[in-house]
């Protein structure tokens, strides 16, 4: 697939290689979720499986020492949903706790942004306002907050406040 070649070319020299996820890596993705204290339910597995098989989405994984230590995904929404505009979104990212703060999250964000750059002129993401790790990880890119709300795209925020961000890519 072209998306595999572009991603490998862009990220092959990184300390933590990032590549397109395969269906046979679902157990590894679920394990990263479990280690991070996040849901790794059958519903989650189904959503990630569908995303891996969808050419309009991207799921990437990062490895270290021969094992999967992080994953991230994208999603495209064609319509407005309240304050959330249509377009490509960075959706879901998790890095195993013992591998955090080593650049893996940055690599996963960068890989998805680069993939989206070839398809669109902008990218969005939303995050819980109390998720300081995610907010810090996205600071390397030109994201600007465009809205605040209790939910975006049907996702409710624990604590009641979500932040919606936008970045122009081209």
C-alpha positions as CSV (number, residue, x, y, z in Angstrom):
1,X,0.0,0.0,0.0
2,X,1.2,3.5,-0.7
3,X,0.4,4.6,2.8
4,X,2.8,2.0,4.1
5,X,5.7,3.1,1.9
6,X,5.3,6.8,2.6
7,X,5.1,6.2,6.4
8,X,8.2,3.9,6.3
9,X,10.2,6.4,4.3
10,X,9.3,9.2,6.6
11,X,10.0,7.4,9.9
12,X,12.5,4.6,9.2
13,X,15.4,6.3,10.9
14,X,13.6,7.0,14.2
15,X,14.7,5.4,17.5
16,X,11.1,4.1,17.8
17,X,10.0,3.0,14.3
18,X,6.4,4.0,13.5
19,X,4.5,2.0,10.9
20,X,1.1,1.1,9.7
21,X,-0.7,-1.3,12.1
22,X,-1.7,-4.8,11.0
23,X,-4.7,-6.8,12.2
24,X,-2.4,-9.4,13.8
25,X,-1.2,-6.7,16.2
26,X,-4.6,-6.1,17.9
27,X,-3.5,-8.0,21.0
28,X,-0.4,-5.8,21.3
29,X,-2.6,-2.7,20.9
30,X,-5.0,-4.0,23.6
31,X,-2.0,-4.6,25.9
32,X,-0.8,-1.1,25.5
33,X,-4.3,0.1,26.4
34,X,-4.4,-2.2,29.5
35,X,-1.0,-1.1,30.7
36,X,-2.1,2.5,30.5
37,X,-5.3,1.8,32.4
38,X,-7.5,2.5,29.4
39,X,-10.3,0.4,27.9
40,X,-9.2,-2.6,25.9
41,X,-12.7,-4.1,25.6
42,X,-14.1,-6.1,22.7
43,X,-15.8,-2.9,21.5
44,X,-12.4,-1.1,21.5
45,X,-10.9,-4.1,19.5
46,X,-13.7,-3.9,17.0
47,X,-13.3,-0.2,16.5
48,X,-9.5,-0.5,16.0
49,X,-10.0,-3.5,13.7
50,X,-12.4,-1.5,11.5
51,X,-10.0,1.4,11.4
52,X,-7.1,-0.8,10.3
53,X,-9.2,-2.1,7.4
54,X,-10.5,1.4,6.4
55,X,-8.5,3.2,3.7
56,X,-9.9,6.5,4.9
57,X,-8.3,6.0,8.3
58,X,-4.8,5.3,9.6
59,X,-3.7,3.2,12.6
60,X,0.0,3.3,13.4
61,X,2.1,1.5,15.9
62,X,5.5,2.1,17.5
63,X,7.9,-0.5,18.7
64,X,10.8,-0.7,21.0
65,X,13.0,-3.7,21.8
66,X,11.0,-5.9,19.5
67,X,7.6,-5.2,21.1
68,X,4.7,-2.9,20.5
69,X,4.8,0.1,22.9
70,X,2.4,2.6,21.3
71,X,-0.4,3.1,18.9
72,X,-2.5,5.9,17.4
73,X,-5.3,6.4,14.9
74,X,-7.1,8.9,12.7
75,X,-10.7,9.3,11.7
76,X,-12.5,11.3,9.0
77,X,-15.8,13.0,9.6
78,X,-17.5,14.4,6.5
79,X,-20.0,16.6,8.4
80,X,-20.2,19.2,11.1
81,X,-21.1,18.0,14.6
82,X,-21.9,21.1,16.7
83,X,-18.6,23.0,17.0
84,X,-16.6,20.2,15.5
85,X,-15.9,20.9,11.8
86,X,-15.8,18.1,9.1
87,X,-12.3,16.7,8.4
88,X,-9.5,14.5,9.6
89,X,-9.0,14.1,13.3
90,X,-6.2,12.6,15.4
91,X,-8.2,10.0,17.4
92,X,-6.8,7.9,20.1
93,X,-3.2,7.5,21.1
94,X,-1.6,5.5,23.8
95,X,2.0,4.7,24.9
96,X,2.9,2.1,27.4
97,X,3.7,3.9,30.7
98,X,7.3,2.7,30.9
99,X,8.0,4.2,27.4
100,X,6.4,7.6,27.9
101,X,8.3,10.8,27.7
102,X,10.8,9.3,25.2
103,X,9.4,10.7,22.0
104,X,7.1,7.9,21.0
105,X,4.0,10.0,21.4
106,X,5.6,12.7,19.3
107,X,6.5,10.2,16.6
108,X,2.9,8.8,16.5
109,X,1.4,12.3,16.3
110,X,3.9,13.3,13.5
111,X,3.2,10.1,11.5
112,X,-0.5,10.8,11.5
113,X,-0.1,14.5,10.7
114,X,2.1,13.6,7.7
115,X,-0.4,11.0,6.5
116,X,-3.2,13.6,6.7
117,X,-1.1,16.3,5.1
118,X,-1.2,14.2,1.9
119,X,-5.1,14.2,2.0
120,X,-6.2,17.5,3.5
121,X,-5.1,21.1,4.3
122,X,-6.0,20.9,8.0
123,X,-6.3,18.5,11.0
124,X,-8.2,18.6,14.2
125,X,-8.0,16.8,17.6
126,X,-9.9,17.1,20.8
127,X,-8.8,16.2,24.3
128,X,-9.9,16.3,27.9
129,X,-8.8,19.6,29.4
130,X,-7.2,17.7,32.3
131,X,-5.0,15.6,30.0
132,X,-1.8,17.6,30.4
133,X,0.3,14.9,28.8
134,X,-1.6,15.0,25.5
135,X,-1.8,18.8,25.5
136,X,2.0,19.0,26.0
137,X,2.6,16.4,23.3
138,X,0.7,18.4,20.7
139,X,2.5,21.7,21.4
140,X,5.2,21.0,18.7
141,X,2.6,21.5,16.0
142,X,0.7,24.7,15.2
143,X,-2.6,23.7,16.8
144,X,-4.9,26.4,18.0
145,X,-7.8,25.9,20.3
146,X,-11.1,26.6,18.5
147,X,-13.8,25.5,21.0
148,X,-14.5,24.1,24.4
149,X,-17.4,21.8,25.3
150,X,-18.6,19.0,27.4
151,X,-18.5,16.7,24.4
152,X,-17.2,16.5,20.8
153,X,-18.2,13.9,18.2
154,X,-20.3,12.1,20.9
155,X,-17.4,11.7,23.3
156,X,-18.1,13.0,26.8
157,X,-15.3,14.4,28.9
158,X,-14.6,13.3,32.5
159,X,-14.6,16.5,34.5
160,X,-16.9,18.1,32.0
161,X,-14.5,20.1,29.7
162,X,-13.1,19.1,26.4
163,X,-10.9,21.2,24.1
164,X,-11.0,21.2,20.3
165,X,-7.9,22.1,18.4
166,X,-7.3,22.8,14.7
167,X,-4.1,23.2,12.7
168,X,-3.6,24.4,9.1
169,X,-1.1,22.0,7.3
170,X,-0.4,23.5,3.9
